[in-house]
């Protein structure tokens, strides 16, 4: 579109069909360096690309945010939207509240540990 943000995968311009253009959403690195692209806009783009399943475009936005001199600071929303883009399905396979209740070591499940409180 006129504002430099690709509207559909068909108009992304880089042929990968992810809506991302040659740079994230059609942005150029110079725009990021000039401070034209603020964190809230980056977060909106990450959320939109994540909803479309365009993880490569999410990565491009993150890359632009990390350019030297870009001065775009990731915040809690950035990390939430990136996580939501990357993780689509979660399934509880096993749980234990004591060591003797852990699944057997021969289990085909990978070892994953979450530490902390849940607000769910």
Secondary structure in CASP SS format (residue, H / E / C, confidence):
PFRMAT SS
TARGET T0000
AUTHOR 0000-0000-0000
METHOD secondary structure of the structure
MODEL  1
X C 1.00
X C 1.00
X C 1.00
X C 1.00
X C 1.00
X C 1.00
X C 1.00
X C 1.00
X H 1.00
X H 1.00
X H 1.00
X C 1.00
X C 1.00
X C 1.00
X C 1.00
X C 1.00
X C 1.00
X C 1.00
X C 1.00
X C 1.00
X C 1.00
X C 1.00
X C 1.00
X H 1.00
X H 1.00
X H 1.00
X C 1.00
X C 1.00
X H 1.00
X H 1.00
X H 1.00
X H 1.00
X H 1.00
X C 1.00
X C 1.00
X C 1.00
X C 1.00
X C 1.00
X H 1.00
X H 1.00
X H 1.00
X H 1.00
X H 1.00
X H 1.00
X H 1.00
X H 1.00
X H 1.00
X H 1.00
X H 1.00
X H 1.00
X H 1.00
X C 1.00
X C 1.00
X C 1.00
X H 1.00
X H 1.00
X H 1.00
X H 1.00
X H 1.00
X H 1.00
X H 1.00
X H 1.00
X H 1.00
X H 1.00
X H 1.00
X C 1.00
X C 1.00
X C 1.00
X C 1.00
X C 1.00
X C 1.00
X C 1.00
X C 1.00
X C 1.00
X C 1.00
X H 1.00
X H 1.00
X H 1.00
X H 1.00
X H 1.00
X H 1.00
X H 1.00
X H 1.00
X H 1.00
X H 1.00
X H 1.00
X C 1.00
X C 1.00
X C 1.00
X C 1.00
X C 1.00
X C 1.00
X C 1.00
X C 1.00
X C 1.00
X C 1.00
X C 1.00
X C 1.00
X H 1.00
X H 1.00
X H 1.00
X C 1.00
X C 1.00
X C 1.00
X C 1.00
X C 1.00
X C 1.00
X C 1.00
X C 1.00
X C 1.00
X C 1.00
X C 1.00
X C 1.00
X C 1.00
X C 1.00
X C 1.00
X C 1.00
X C 1.00
X C 1.00
X C 1.00
END
